[in-house]
Amino acid sequence: MRTERGLDRFVTFLDAVVAIAITLLVLPLVDVLGGRKPAEIRPACSPTRPAGSARSS
């Protein structure tokens, strides 16, 4: 017999797995961007510059 508590435990476990997966995906980005100051990091797109527009720095 399945219980609501069992479902809650499964959802909590799944939440933890997703959080670990996201952390493992983000860690390499920290290494790549680690030496830059926040002002030097430019987003790929912004409200003033739509995605796909070319801009030379």
Secondary structure by P-SEA (a helix, b strand, c coil): cccaaaaaaaaaaaaaaaaaaaaaaaaaaaaaacccccccccccccccccccccccc
